[in-house]
Amino acid sequence: MRKADRPELQVPLFLVFLVIYMLTAAGNLGIITLTTMDSRLQTPMYFFLRHLAVINLGNSTVIAPKMLVNFLVSKKTTLYYECATQLGGFLVFIVAETFMLAVMAYDRYVAICNPLLYMVVVSRHVCLLLVSLTYVYGFCTVIVTSSCVFSVSYCSSNVINHFYCDTVPLLALSCSDTYLPETVVFISAGTNLSLSMSIVLVSYFNIVLSIVRICSAEGRRKAFSTCASHMVAVTVFYGALLFMYLQPQTNHSLDTDKMASVFYTLVIPMLNPLIYSLRNKDVKAALRRFVTNPCNSFKSM
């Protein structure tokens, strides 16, 4: 069971998050459709973008529908196995998103720093391998983390102080020693965040060095424009995660965690399609072709 504070806000919040989820679904399904069917978007960059959209849609779908139902019912209950499934789905998609952004940063690094070898280094085989490893690693994280979280005894309060099943709120309900699962969760989250951020930072450090070496202003502008959307998405995503995980212990609270969680589980998946479409001429052109003449502009993949 989850807490229901401020009953008078339940319906307004339901409407707000319903709109957010509908925009998220429409935007990410649009990205998936365009990058799958448009013959001019069959490059590694859009292949990775398609999977980022799949991840964003999956993450929101794991969280939003149950949350929306809870806004409308008086007794907000979650079954044990339903909670475990939600936690597993959330961990798969959040870990996959973390490393998919790192993969996309590497893709931009190769495109800008080694443009002549781009299609060789980031071949279709390499793209499939990188995406597969991202999902497999997400599933491995779920197995390890979920096993630790659900290995402890839950015999005290059954009220989850969160809007979905997450590791920290669940461990707070345990009446047994949580040192081991908390340590595993901390090490896993820290490793995932530091490793993926290292890949992103090293990639963009080399990208900046390459852009600075370009003589013409037009060349620098064109090179920067190819990674601007990804830089915005990375900044927003990692900013939310760092805000949550780097808070001083004295100021840390589950209420603050809930605010950050809303941002990276619901708001960011809604923003990513806008970030990658509004600043991307190829995506906007593909959308125009789809609207004006879908039969001639698209092909079945």
C-alpha positions as CSV (number, residue, x, y, z in Angstrom):
1,M,0.0,0.0,0.0
2,R,1.2,3.5,-0.8
3,K,0.5,6.7,1.1
4,A,-2.2,9.1,-0.2
5,D,-1.4,12.7,0.9
6,R,-3.4,15.7,-0.1
7,P,-6.5,13.9,-1.5
8,E,-7.7,17.2,-3.1
9,L,-4.7,17.1,-5.5
10,Q,-5.3,13.5,-6.7
11,V,-7.5,14.4,-9.8
12,P,-5.4,17.5,-10.9
13,L,-2.2,15.4,-10.6
14,F,-3.9,12.6,-12.5
15,L,-4.6,14.9,-15.4
16,V,-1.1,16.4,-15.4
17,F,0.6,13.0,-15.4
18,L,-1.8,11.6,-17.9
19,V,-0.9,14.4,-20.3
20,I,2.8,13.8,-19.7
21,Y,2.4,10.1,-20.4
22,M,0.4,10.7,-23.5
23,L,3.0,13.1,-24.8
24,T,5.8,10.7,-23.9
25,A,4.1,7.8,-25.7
26,A,3.3,9.9,-28.8
27,G,6.8,11.4,-29.0
28,N,8.7,8.2,-28.5
29,L,6.5,6.2,-30.8
30,G,7.0,8.9,-33.4
31,I,10.7,8.7,-33.1
32,I,10.6,4.9,-33.3
33,T,8.4,5.0,-36.4
34,L,10.4,7.6,-38.2
35,T,13.8,6.0,-37.5
36,T,12.5,2.5,-38.4
37,M,10.7,3.3,-41.7
38,D,12.4,6.4,-43.2
39,S,15.1,5.3,-45.7
40,R,17.1,8.5,-45.0
41,L,17.4,7.8,-41.2
42,Q,19.1,4.4,-41.5
43,T,22.4,5.5,-39.9
44,P,24.0,4.4,-36.6
45,M,23.0,7.7,-34.9
46,Y,19.3,7.1,-35.6
47,F,19.6,3.4,-34.7
48,F,20.7,4.4,-31.2
49,L,18.1,7.1,-31.0
50,R,15.4,4.5,-31.8
51,H,16.5,2.3,-28.9
52,L,16.7,5.3,-26.6
53,A,13.1,6.0,-27.5
54,V,12.2,2.4,-26.8
55,I,13.9,2.7,-23.4
56,N,12.2,6.0,-22.6
57,L,8.8,4.6,-23.6
58,G,9.4,1.4,-21.6
59,N,10.5,3.3,-18.5
60,S,7.4,5.5,-18.5
61,T,5.1,2.6,-19.2
62,V,6.5,0.7,-16.2
63,I,5.8,3.6,-13.9
64,A,3.0,5.8,-15.2
65,P,-0.1,3.5,-15.7
66,K,0.1,2.2,-12.1
67,M,0.6,5.7,-10.7
68,L,-2.4,7.0,-12.7
69,V,-4.6,4.3,-11.4
70,N,-3.5,5.1,-7.8
71,F,-4.6,8.7,-8.3
72,L,-8.1,7.6,-8.9
73,V,-8.6,4.8,-6.3
74,S,-9.0,5.2,-2.5
75,K,-7.1,2.1,-1.6
76,K,-3.8,2.1,-3.3
77,T,-2.4,-1.4,-3.2
78,T,0.4,-3.2,-5.0
79,L,0.9,-6.9,-4.9
80,Y,4.3,-8.4,-3.9
81,Y,5.1,-9.8,-7.4
82,E,3.6,-6.7,-9.1
83,C,6.0,-4.6,-7.1
84,A,9.0,-6.9,-7.9
85,T,8.1,-6.7,-11.6
86,Q,7.9,-3.0,-11.6
87,L,11.2,-2.7,-9.8
88,G,12.8,-5.0,-12.3
89,G,11.4,-3.1,-15.3
90,F,12.5,0.2,-13.9
91,L,16.0,-1.0,-13.2
92,V,16.3,-2.5,-16.7
93,F,15.3,0.7,-18.5
94,I,17.1,3.2,-16.2
95,V,20.4,1.3,-16.5
96,A,19.9,0.8,-20.2
97,E,19.3,4.5,-20.7
98,T,22.4,5.4,-18.7
99,F,24.6,3.3,-21.0
100,M,22.7,4.1,-24.2
101,L,23.5,7.7,-23.7
102,A,27.2,6.7,-23.2
103,V,27.0,4.6,-26.5
104,M,25.5,7.6,-28.3
105,A,28.3,9.8,-27.0
106,Y,30.8,7.3,-28.4
107,D,29.0,7.4,-31.7
108,R,29.2,11.2,-31.9
109,Y,32.9,11.0,-30.9
110,V,33.7,8.6,-33.9
111,A,31.5,10.7,-36.3
112,I,33.3,13.9,-35.5
113,C,36.9,12.8,-34.6
114,N,37.1,10.0,-37.3
115,P,34.5,10.8,-39.9
116,L,36.3,8.8,-42.7
117,L,36.2,5.6,-40.7
118,Y,32.8,6.2,-39.2
119,M,30.8,3.6,-41.1
120,V,33.6,1.1,-40.5
121,V,34.1,1.6,-36.8
122,V,30.4,2.0,-36.1
123,S,29.2,-0.8,-38.4
124,R,25.8,-2.5,-38.2
125,H,27.4,-5.4,-36.4
126,V,29.0,-3.1,-33.8
127,C,25.7,-1.2,-33.4
128,L,23.8,-4.4,-32.7
129,L,26.6,-5.5,-30.3
130,L,26.6,-2.3,-28.3
131,V,22.8,-2.2,-28.0
132,S,22.6,-5.9,-27.0
133,L,25.3,-5.4,-24.3
134,T,23.3,-2.4,-23.0
135,Y,20.2,-4.5,-22.5
136,V,22.0,-7.5,-21.2
137,Y,23.8,-5.5,-18.7
138,G,20.5,-3.9,-17.6
139,F,19.1,-7.4,-17.0
140,C,22.2,-8.5,-15.1
141,T,21.8,-5.5,-12.8
142,V,18.1,-6.4,-12.2
143,I,19.0,-10.0,-11.2
144,V,21.7,-8.9,-8.7
145,T,19.9,-5.9,-7.2
146,S,16.4,-7.3,-7.1
147,S,17.8,-10.5,-5.5
148,C,19.4,-8.5,-2.7
149,V,16.4,-6.2,-2.2
150,F,13.9,-9.1,-1.9
151,S,16.2,-11.3,0.2
152,V,15.5,-9.3,3.4
153,S,12.5,-9.8,5.6
154,Y,9.5,-7.3,5.3
155,C,7.6,-7.6,8.5
156,S,7.0,-4.0,9.6
157,S,5.0,-1.3,7.8
158,N,3.6,-2.1,4.3
159,V,3.2,1.5,3.2
160,I,5.7,2.5,0.5
161,N,6.7,6.1,0.7
162,H,7.0,6.5,-3.0
163,F,4.9,6.5,-6.2
164,Y,6.6,3.3,-7.5
165,C,8.6,0.4,-6.2
166,D,12.2,1.5,-5.9
167,T,15.1,0.0,-4.0
168,V,15.5,2.6,-1.2
169,P,11.8,2.9,-0.2
170,L,11.5,-0.9,-0.2
171,L,14.6,-1.4,2.0
172,A,13.2,1.2,4.4
173,L,10.3,-1.2,5.1
174,S,12.6,-4.1,6.1
175,C,12.9,-5.2,9.7
176,S,16.1,-7.2,9.1
177,D,19.7,-6.1,8.5
178,T,19.9,-4.2,5.2
179,Y,23.6,-3.5,5.2
180,L,24.4,-6.0,2.4
181,P,21.6,-5.0,0.0
182,E,22.1,-1.3,0.6
183,T,25.8,-1.8,-0.1
184,V,25.1,-3.7,-3.3
185,V,22.6,-1.1,-4.4
186,F,25.1,1.7,-3.7
187,I,28.0,0.0,-5.4
188,S,25.8,-0.9,-8.4
189,A,24.4,2.7,-8.8
190,G,27.8,4.3,-8.3
191,T,29.5,2.0,-10.7
192,N,26.9,2.5,-13.4
193,L,26.8,6.2,-13.0
194,S,30.6,6.7,-12.9
195,L,31.4,4.3,-15.7
196,S,28.8,5.8,-18.1
197,M,29.7,9.4,-17.2
198,S,33.3,8.6,-17.8
199,I,32.6,7.4,-21.3
200,V,30.5,10.5,-22.0
201,L,33.0,12.9,-20.6
202,V,36.0,11.3,-22.4
203,S,34.0,11.3,-25.6
204,Y,33.0,14.9,-25.4
205,F,36.4,16.0,-24.3
206,N,37.8,14.6,-27.5
207,I,34.9,16.1,-29.5
208,V,35.6,19.6,-28.1
209,L,39.3,19.2,-28.9
210,S,38.4,18.2,-32.5
211,I,36.0,21.1,-32.9
212,V,38.5,23.6,-31.6
213,R,41.0,22.4,-34.3
214,I,38.6,23.1,-37.1
215,C,39.7,26.2,-38.9
216,S,36.4,27.5,-40.4
217,A,33.5,28.8,-38.2
218,E,31.0,27.1,-40.5
219,G,32.9,23.8,-39.9
220,R,32.8,24.2,-36.2
221,R,29.1,25.1,-36.2
222,K,28.3,22.1,-38.3
223,A,30.3,19.7,-36.1
224,F,28.8,21.1,-32.9
225,S,25.2,20.9,-34.3
226,T,25.7,17.1,-34.8
227,C,26.0,16.5,-31.1
228,A,24.1,19.5,-29.6
229,S,20.9,17.6,-29.0
230,H,22.7,14.7,-27.3
231,M,24.6,17.1,-25.1
232,V,21.3,18.6,-23.9
233,A,19.8,15.2,-23.2
234,V,22.9,14.0,-21.4
235,T,23.0,17.2,-19.2
236,V,19.4,16.9,-18.2
237,F,19.5,13.2,-17.5
238,Y,22.8,13.1,-15.5
239,G,21.9,16.3,-13.8
240,A,18.8,14.7,-12.3
241,L,20.7,11.6,-11.2
242,L,23.5,13.6,-9.7
243,F,21.1,15.8,-7.9
244,M,19.5,12.7,-6.3
245,Y,22.7,10.7,-5.5
246,L,25.0,13.6,-4.4
247,Q,22.8,15.2,-1.9
248,P,24.3,15.8,1.6
249,Q,23.1,13.1,4.0
250,T,21.8,15.7,6.4
251,N,19.5,17.1,3.6
252,H,18.5,13.8,2.0
253,S,14.9,12.7,2.2
254,L,12.6,10.4,0.3
255,D,10.4,13.4,-0.6
256,T,13.4,14.9,-2.5
257,D,14.0,11.5,-4.1
258,K,10.4,11.4,-5.3
259,M,10.8,14.8,-7.0
260,A,14.0,13.7,-8.8
261,S,12.4,10.4,-9.7
262,V,9.4,12.1,-11.3
263,F,11.9,14.0,-13.4
264,Y,14.0,11.1,-14.8
265,T,11.2,8.5,-15.1
266,L,8.4,10.7,-16.5
267,V,9.6,14.2,-17.5
268,I,12.9,13.3,-19.3
269,P,11.2,10.6,-21.5
270,M,8.7,13.2,-22.5
271,L,11.5,15.8,-23.3
272,N,13.9,13.6,-25.2
273,P,11.8,13.3,-28.4
274,L,11.4,17.1,-28.4
275,I,15.2,17.6,-27.8
276,Y,16.1,15.2,-30.7
277,S,13.4,16.5,-33.1
278,L,13.3,20.3,-32.6
279,R,17.1,20.6,-33.1
280,N,17.4,18.0,-35.8
281,K,16.8,18.9,-39.4
282,D,16.8,15.2,-40.6
283,V,14.0,14.2,-38.1
284,K,11.9,17.3,-39.0
285,A,12.4,16.6,-42.7
286,A,11.4,12.9,-42.1
287,L,8.3,14.1,-40.2
288,R,7.3,16.4,-43.1
289,R,7.7,13.6,-45.6
290,F,5.6,11.3,-43.5
291,V,2.8,14.0,-43.2
292,T,2.8,15.0,-46.8
293,N,3.4,11.7,-48.7
294,P,4.1,8.7,-46.4
295,C,3.8,6.1,-49.1
296,N,6.6,7.5,-51.3
297,S,8.8,8.7,-48.5
298,F,8.9,5.6,-46.3
299,K,9.8,2.1,-46.9
300,S,9.2,-1.1,-44.9
301,M,12.3,-2.2,-43.1
